[in-house]
Amino acid sequence: MQCWEAHWSAGVARLVVGLSGQATFGETSDILAEVGQIHVSTSTVWRQAQRWGEALKALEHEPADKVQHWPSREEMIPGEAKGNERMGVARDGAMLYVLGEGWKEFKVGCRFEMVERPTFVKETLEWEVLGRAVNNTYVAHLGGPEVLGQKVWAEAYRRHWTPAWETEVLGEGATWIWNLADEHFYDSLRGVDWYHGTEHLGHAAESLYGEDSSPVKQHWLKEHQQILFEGQALHLAQTLQALAAGQTGGVRDDLLEQVTYFENNQHRMNYMELREEDWWIGSGMVERGAKQFKHRFTGPGMRWSRSGAERLLPIRAAVMSQTFDDAWRAVYKSPNN
């Protein structure tokens, strides 16, 4: 580290690191020079992101019983939400390029709060008062699901999960998600998010009718989406089982794969009941979050060392969560003069 960096104020260091979570290192250097007349080289921005990203990564890895509770958004902004009566978590994944390894998946976890708001439901073509996800906060991990589960639980705990009256876990149906839910969120409601459920139904439609959007295919898909929306996933599995019996080869195998999916997850697909109880059934909040991560990590020509990506992920997560200032105060220590 250059000696003059050691004498930076906390404010300058915070600007450098926070901006690096939103823009490329070169763009960060340009923004600081143009807006703040702060001249920092691209390599210095990278070096600061590496240094403080490591500290933020360590903060994410703190055991849940030792994390510092931070103020909730509604405590800081009165009236922003009703409170923490209901909270939920969801997971998704995205890809980034790691030097020497190729494209690798990083997993994203989202913790959200639930409020009731008027919502137009395209399945019923009516306005209903439904649960909506607000005040989303994120964590991410380049690696296996176990560490992500620990990070999600620590973030949920930090954001006052335990006093919540009711909680929910949303996922796409993968076994690892429910294993993590059993470990960290054992008393929470479980739900396969609506988007992934209909995506599997779409796979079944493609197996039966091909990839073209024919009227017959669209009618079949709409009809069976309604069956799924009504919470009849087991009936849907039985229907697909009967259809598979009349097929051969790859079509039969593809249909049976969807049969297994709906059979295994049918008890987590009570969509109408969940909507009636004002629970959120879609995972749009975490999917949007994954896209925001990708925006920072998968720009033209972007290639990452594993350590570099791992140190920038928590910075990006804190910026997206609007918790960067809280996280910075938790990790910043003024250097010795």
C-alpha positions in Angstrom: 0.0 0.0 0.0 1.3 3.5 -0.8 2.0 5.4 2.3 -0.4 8.3 1.4 -3.3 5.8 1.2 -2.7 5.0 4.9 -3.6 8.6 5.8 -6.8 8.8 3.9 -9.9 9.9 5.8 -12.6 7.4 6.4 -14.8 9.4 4.1 -12.5 9.1 1.1 -11.9 5.4 1.6 -15.7 4.9 2.0 -16.3 6.7 -1.3 -13.7 4.7 -3.2 -14.9 1.3 -1.9 -18.6 2.1 -2.2 -18.3 3.3 -5.8 -16.2 0.3 -6.7 -19.3 -1.8 -5.9 -21.4 0.1 -8.4 -19.0 0.9 -11.3 -15.8 -0.6 -12.7 -12.5 0.4 -11.1 -11.7 2.7 -14.0 -15.1 4.3 -13.9 -14.8 4.8 -10.2 -11.5 6.6 -10.7 -13.0 8.8 -13.3 -16.1 9.6 -11.2 -14.0 10.6 -8.2 -11.8 12.9 -10.3 -14.7 14.6 -12.1 -17.2 15.0 -9.3 -15.0 15.2 -6.2 -11.7 16.3 -7.6 -10.2 13.3 -5.9 -7.5 11.8 -8.0 -7.1 8.1 -7.4 -5.6 5.6 -9.9 -7.5 2.6 -11.1 -5.0 0.3 -9.4 -5.5 2.2 -6.1 -9.3 1.7 -6.4 -8.7 -2.0 -7.0 -6.3 -2.2 -4.0 -8.8 -0.5 -1.7 -11.7 -2.7 -2.9 -9.5 -5.8 -2.2 -8.6 -4.6 1.3 -12.0 -3.6 2.5 -13.8 -6.3 0.6 -11.9 -8.8 2.6 -13.1 -7.1 5.8 -16.7 -7.1 4.6 -16.4 -10.7 3.6 -15.3 -11.5 7.2 -18.3 -9.6 8.5 -20.7 -11.7 6.4 -19.1 -14.9 7.8 -19.6 -13.9 11.4 -21.7 -16.5 13.3 -25.3 -15.4 13.6 -25.1 -15.3 17.4 -22.3 -12.7 17.2 -23.5 -10.4 14.5 -24.4 -6.8 15.3 -28.0 -5.9 14.9 -28.4 -3.0 12.5 -31.4 -0.6 12.4 -34.2 -1.8 10.1 -35.2 0.4 7.2 -38.5 1.4 8.8 -36.7 2.4 12.0 -34.5 4.8 9.9 -37.4 5.9 7.6 -40.7 6.1 9.5 -43.6 4.8 7.5 -41.5 3.0 4.9 -43.0 -0.3 6.1 -45.4 -1.6 8.7 -42.7 -3.4 10.6 -41.1 -6.8 10.8 -44.2 -8.8 11.4 -43.4 -11.0 8.3 -40.1 -11.7 6.7 -38.8 -14.1 4.1 -35.7 -15.3 2.3 -35.1 -16.4 -1.3 -32.2 -17.8 -3.3 -31.0 -17.7 -6.9 -27.9 -18.1 -8.9 -25.9 -16.4 -11.7 -22.6 -16.9 -13.6 -19.3 -15.0 -13.7 -16.0 -15.8 -15.4 -13.2 -16.9 -13.2 -9.7 -16.9 -14.6 -8.3 -20.4 -15.0 -11.7 -22.0 -14.1 -14.2 -20.6 -16.7 -17.8 -19.7 -16.0 -18.8 -20.4 -12.4 -22.0 -20.0 -10.6 -22.3 -17.6 -7.7 -25.3 -17.9 -5.4 -27.4 -15.0 -4.3 -29.5 -14.9 -1.1 -32.2 -12.2 -0.5 -33.8 -11.3 2.9 -37.0 -9.3 2.5 -39.9 -7.9 4.5 -43.6 -8.4 3.7 -46.2 -5.6 3.4 -49.7 -5.7 2.0 -50.3 -3.6 -1.1 -52.9 -3.5 -3.9 -51.7 -5.8 -6.8 -53.1 -6.6 -10.2 -53.1 -10.4 -10.5 -52.9 -11.4 -14.2 -54.0 -15.0 -13.4 -57.4 -13.7 -12.1 -57.4 -10.3 -13.9 -58.4 -8.7 -10.7 -56.9 -6.3 -8.2 -56.2 -7.9 -4.8 -54.5 -6.8 -1.6 -51.4 -9.1 -1.5 -48.1 -9.4 0.2 -45.2 -7.6 -1.4 -41.5 -7.9 -0.8 -39.8 -4.7 0.4 -36.6 -3.6 2.0 -34.6 -6.3 0.3 -31.1 -7.0 1.5 -28.6 -9.4 -0.2 -25.6 -11.7 0.3 -23.7 -13.7 -2.3 -21.2 -16.5 -2.4 -18.9 -17.9 -5.1 -19.1 -21.6 -4.2 -21.2 -24.2 -2.6 -24.6 -23.8 -0.9 -23.5 -24.4 2.7 -21.7 -21.1 3.0 -24.5 -19.2 1.4 -26.9 -20.7 3.9 -24.7 -19.4 6.8 -24.5 -16.0 5.2 -28.3 -15.8 4.6 -29.0 -16.8 8.1 -26.5 -14.3 9.5 -28.1 -11.5 7.4 -31.6 -12.5 8.4 -30.6 -12.5 12.1 -28.9 -9.1 11.7 -32.1 -7.8 10.3 -34.3 -8.8 13.2 -35.5 -12.2 11.8 -36.1 -13.8 15.2 -38.7 -11.4 16.5 -40.8 -11.7 13.2 -44.2 -13.3 13.8 -44.1 -15.3 10.6 -41.4 -16.2 8.1 -41.1 -17.7 4.6 -38.5 -19.5 2.5 -38.8 -19.3 -1.3 -36.8 -21.3 -3.8 -36.9 -22.9 -7.2 -37.3 -26.4 -5.9 -33.7 -27.7 -5.7 -33.0 -30.1 -2.9 -30.1 -28.0 -1.5 -32.5 -25.1 -0.8 -34.8 -27.1 1.4 -31.8 -28.8 3.1 -30.6 -25.3 4.1 -34.1 -24.3 5.1 -34.2 -27.3 7.4 -30.9 -26.3 8.9 -31.4 -22.5 9.3 -35.1 -21.8 8.9 -36.7 -24.9 10.1 -39.9 -23.2 11.4 -40.5 -21.1 8.3 -43.2 -21.6 5.7 -41.8 -23.1 2.5 -42.8 -22.3 -1.1 -41.5 -23.0 -4.6 -41.6 -19.7 -6.3 -44.3 -19.3 -9.0 -41.9 -18.4 -11.8 -39.9 -21.7 -11.5 -43.0 -23.7 -11.2 -44.5 -22.4 -14.4 -41.1 -22.7 -16.0 -41.2 -26.5 -15.4 -44.7 -26.6 -16.8 -43.4 -24.8 -19.9 -40.7 -27.5 -20.3 -43.6 -30.1 -20.3 -45.4 -28.1 -22.9 -42.3 -27.9 -25.2 -41.9 -31.7 -24.9 -45.5 -32.2 -26.0 -45.9 -29.5 -28.6 -42.3 -28.4 -29.6 -40.8 -24.9 -29.2 -43.2 -23.1 -31.5 -45.9 -20.9 -29.8 -48.8 -22.6 -31.4 -52.4 -21.8 -30.3 -52.9 -25.3 -29.1 -49.7 -25.2 -27.0 -50.6 -21.8 -25.5 -54.1 -23.0 -24.6 -52.7 -26.1 -22.9 -50.1 -24.1 -21.0 -52.7 -21.5 -19.8 -55.1 -24.2 -18.8 -52.5 -26.1 -16.7 -51.0 -22.9 -15.2 -54.4 -22.3 -13.8 -54.4 -25.8 -12.3 -51.0 -25.1 -10.8 -52.1 -21.7 -9.5 -55.0 -23.4 -7.7 -52.5 -25.5 -5.8 -53.2 -28.8 -7.6 -49.6 -29.7 -8.3 -50.2 -33.4 -7.4 -53.1 -33.5 -9.9 -50.8 -31.9 -12.5 -48.1 -34.6 -11.8 -50.7 -37.3 -12.4 -51.8 -35.6 -15.6 -48.3 -35.5 -16.9 -47.8 -39.1 -15.8 -50.7 -40.2 -18.0 -49.4 -38.2 -20.9 -46.0 -39.7 -20.6 -47.5 -43.2 -20.8 -48.5 -42.4 -24.4 -45.0 -41.2 -25.4 -41.7 -42.8 -26.1 -38.0 -41.8 -26.0 -36.9 -38.4 -25.0 -40.4 -36.9 -24.8 -41.4 -39.6 -22.3 -38.3 -39.0 -20.3 -38.7 -35.2 -20.2 -42.3 -35.5 -19.1 -41.4 -38.0 -16.3 -38.7 -35.5 -15.1 -41.4 -32.9 -14.7 -43.7 -35.5 -13.0 -40.9 -36.0 -10.4 -40.5 -32.3 -9.9 -44.2 -31.6 -9.2 -44.5 -34.7 -7.0 -41.5 -33.7 -4.9 -42.6 -30.1 -4.5 -46.4 -30.4 -4.5 -46.7 -29.6 -0.8 -44.8 -26.3 -1.4 -47.0 -25.2 -4.3 -50.2 -24.2 -2.5 -50.2 -20.9 -4.4 -53.8 -19.9 -4.1 -53.7 -20.6 -0.3 -50.5 -18.6 0.0 -52.0 -15.6 -1.9 -55.1 -15.7 0.2 -52.9 -15.5 3.3 -51.0 -12.5 1.7 -47.8 -14.4 1.2 -45.5 -13.6 -1.7 -45.2 -16.5 -4.2 -42.7 -15.1 -6.7 -39.0 -14.7 -6.3 -38.7 -11.6 -8.4 -36.8 -9.8 -5.7 -33.8 -12.2 -5.7 -33.9 -12.7 -9.5 -33.6 -8.9 -9.9 -30.8 -9.0 -7.4 -29.0 -11.6 -9.3 -29.2 -9.4 -12.5 -27.8 -6.5 -10.6 -24.9 -8.6 -9.5 -24.3 -9.7 -13.1 -24.3 -6.1 -14.2 -21.2 -5.4 -12.1 -19.5 -8.7 -12.7 -20.3 -9.7 -16.3 -19.6 -6.6 -18.4 -17.8 -6.8 -21.7 -14.4 -8.5 -21.3 -14.7 -8.9 -17.5 -12.6 -11.7 -16.1 -12.0 -12.2 -12.4 -9.5 -13.9 -10.1 -11.4 -16.0 -7.6 -10.1 -13.9 -4.7 -10.9 -10.7 -6.5 -14.5 -11.7 -7.1 -15.0 -13.0 -3.6 -13.8 -9.6 -2.1 -16.0 -7.5 -4.4 -19.2 -9.6 -3.9 -19.8 -8.4 -0.4 -19.2 -4.7 -1.4 -21.8 -5.1 -4.2 -24.2 -6.8 -1.9 -24.0 -4.0 0.7 -24.5 -1.3 -1.9 -27.5 -3.1 -3.4 -28.9 -3.6 0.1 -28.5 0.1 1.0 -26.5 -1.1 4.0 -23.1 -0.1 2.9 -22.8 2.7 5.5 -23.8 0.3 8.3 -21.3 -2.3 7.1 -18.5 0.3 6.7 -18.9 1.5 10.2 -18.8 -2.0 11.4 -15.5 -2.8 9.7 -13.6 0.5 9.4 -10.7 1.2 11.8 -8.7 4.3 11.4 -5.1 3.4 10.6 -2.3 4.4 12.9 -0.5 7.6 12.0 
